[in-house]
Amino acid sequence: MPDTGKSEDKLTMDILQATILGLIEGATEFLPISSTGHMIVASHWLGISQNEENKAFEVIIQLAAILAVVANYRDKFTIAHLELWKKVCLAFIPVGIVGLLLHKQIKAMFTVETVAVMFIVGGIIFLVVEYLHRGKSYPVQRVEEISYRQALWIGLAQVCALIPGTSRAGASIIGALLVGLNRKASAEFSFLLALPVMMAASGFDLLKHYQDFIGADVIALATGFVVAFVSAWLVMRLFIHFLERFTFVAFGVYRILFGALLLWGLS
């Protein structure tokens, strides 16, 4: 490949790549299958280097996913739900502290190998939890019914998601199931908990990468943003409808198969 000089310092993806990454971010951010893991793998397969400018692009599509939560749950943004948001903030504290203290070590784990292993581990955990909870009645049927203690336990479980491939949604949903939330309430609390987590992570990365937007392809950025927003908005709604009829077993199986496929490709 010829020497491209400083061209490597610009946003190095075309419209198709931006569309694919936006779709993956939106489709996987709120499902228990690790958006970070899929983004790492997709970038690797698409040949997109993990330079500072392309990392800045990921910040933009994460912001789109945040807005999708607001659009889907705008009825929760009222004074009447203040107690719920206090519990969301409490659940955010553990991952916020650990993420801030260990962010460099966490970034060092961003490899396809780590993602593959954690996909399989997470998939097995989902299958085990669903097996143990067969026919169980859950005391918490609505997300508003969650207690502060339950919120804290969910927040502690979410710390595991700092390992790439674990899935923030997956860790928080497993934590919620274990403390008594039903599947729908677990997913919805995970959606709401994504707001402070993603705002903190995206805000940190935005401060770090804001200069990298200078000279970036605005069309690619806008494309990724719109695709990520629409896909995230749609997936959240479909996911809730899915959980009204089915369990998380399919996601556990998917995680194991996808992780095994990655390990096979690395061998």
N, C-alpha and C positions, 0 to 999 in steps of 0.2 A: 504494500500500500504506500503511495507517495506521501511525503511529509506534508501535512496540512497546516503546519505552523500553528497559529492561534485559533484556527477554526474549531479545534477541540474545546475551546473555551466558550462556545455558544451552544444554544439549545440544539442538540444533535438528533432530532427526530422529525420525521415527516408527518403529514396529516394522518395517514393510515396508522402509523405507530401510536400517535397521540390518541386516536380513536380507540384502538385496541386497549391501551393502558387505562384510558378513561372508563371503558366498559368493564374491565377487570376490577378496577377500584370500586366502582359503583355496585357491581354485582356481588362482590365478595366481602366488602367492609362490614356488613351487618349479618352475614351468615357465619356459622361456626367453623369456617374452613380457612381462616387466615388470609386476609387481604395482603399483608406484608409478604407472606410466603409466596403467594401467587404473583405479586409484583416483581419479586426478586427473580423468580423462575421465568416469567414472561420477558423481563428485560434481558435476561441471559439468552433466551431463545431468539429474541428479536435483534440481538447484537447491539443493544443500547448500553453504552458505557455508563457506569455509575459516577459520572463527574458531577461537579457542584451544580451545574445548570440543569441537568436532567433531574437531580434531586429537588431542585426548586420547582420543576414541573409537577412533581409528586405532591408538593405542598398545595399547589393550586387545585388539583383534583380531590385532595382530602378536604379542602375547604368546601368544595361542591357537595361532598357527602355530608358535611356538617349541616349545610343549608337544607339538604333533603330531610334530615331529622326534624328541623324546625318546620318545614312545610307539612310533613306528615303528622306532627304532634303539636301544632300551633295552639290547640285547645288546652294544652298543659301549661302554657305560659300565662298563667293568671295567678292572682293573689290566692285564690282558692287552693292552688296546688303548691303553696309555699313549703309546706311540710315535706312534700314529696321531693322537692328540689334540695332541701336541707339534707335529706337522706342520700340523694345522688352525690352531693358535695362530700359527704362523709365517706362514701364508697370510693371517691376519687383520691382521697388523701394518701392511702398506702402506695398506689402505683405512682402518684405524683412525686412522693418523697424518694422512692427507690429509683424511679426513672431519672430524676435530677442528679442523684448521687452517683449512679452507675451508667450514665448514658454512653460514655466512651467504651466501656466494656460490652455494653449491649450492642452497639454498632459493630464491634469486632466479631460478633457471632452471626452477622448477616451473610451466611453462606448457603448454597444449595444443599449441602450435606446436612447442616443443622435443620433446615426447613424440612427435609425429607424425613428425618428421624422424628421430629416433633409432630409431623402430620400423622405418622403411624401411632405414636404414643397417645396423641389426642383422640384419634379414632377409636383406639382400644378403650380409653376411659369413657367415651360416650356410650359404647356398646355395653360396658360393665354397668354404668349408671342406669341405663335404660332397662337392663335385665333385672337389676335390684329394685327398680321402681315399678315393675309391671303390676298394674291394677291398683297402685297406691293412690290414695286421695290426698290432694295437696291442700293445706289449710289456707294458703294465700291464692285467691283466684283473680284478684285485681291488683295492678301495680301500686295503686294508692294504699293498699293494706299492708305493705311491707313495713317492718319495724326497723328502728335504728340499728339494733343488734344484727338483724339479717343483712342490712345494707353494708355494715362493716365487714361481715364475713364474706360477702360477695366482693367487696373491694380487695380483701386480702387474697381471695382466689384469683382476682384479675392480675395480680402481680406476676403470676406465672406466665402471662401473655407477653411479658417483656422478652421472653425467649422467642426468636423468630420462628414462625411456623406453628406456634401454639394456638394463636387466634385470641384476640381480645374478646370478641363476642363469645367464642367457645368457652373460655375460662370463666367469664362472668355468668354465662348461662348454666354451666355445670355448678358453679358456686350457688346460684339461685335455686336450682333444683334440689341441691343437698340441704338447703335451709328451709325448704317448704313452699317455694313458689311453684305454681303450675307452669306448663311450658309456655303459654302465651304471656303470662306475667313476667317470666324469666327473660323472654326475648324483648319485651317492651322495656324492662328496666335496663337491659343491655343497650338498647337503642339510646335511651336517655343518658345513660352513663357515658356513652360515646362522646357526648357534647363536651364536657370538661376535659376528658382525656385527649380528644383530638384537637380541641382548641389550644390546649397547653402544648402539645407536641407540634402542631402546625405553627403556632405563634413562635415557639422557640426556633424552629427551622426557618420561618419567614425572616426573623431578625438576622439569622445566620446567612441566609442566601439572598436577601433582597437586592443586592447589587448584581446578582446573576440574571435578573430579569432585564437588565439593560441590553438592548440589542437582540432580545429573544424573539422568536417567531410568534407574534401575537395571535395569528390564526391557529397555530398548533395549540397554544395555551387555551384559547377560547373553545376550540373543538373538544379538547380533553375535559374542560370544565363542564360544558353542556352535557356531554355524553355521560360523565360521572354523576352529575346531578339527576338526570332523567333515569338512569339505570338504578341508582341507589333508591330513589323515590319509589320506583316500581317494585324493586326486589323486596323492600321492607313490607309493602302491602301484601304481596304474594306470599311472603314468608309467614306472616301472621295467619293468613287463610289456610296455609299448609298445616300449621301447627294445630288448627282447630280439628283436624282429622287424623293427622299422622304424628309419629314420634321423631326423635333425632337419629334413629338407627341408620337411615339412608346417608346422613352426613358422616356418621362414624365409618360406614363402609367406604364411602367416597374418599375420606381422608386416608384410610389404610391403603387403598388401591393407588391413589395418587402418590403417596409417599413411597410405596414399593416401586412404582414406575420411575420415580426420580432416582432412587437408589440403583435400579437396574440400568438407567441411562448413564450413571456415573461410573459403573463398573467396567 
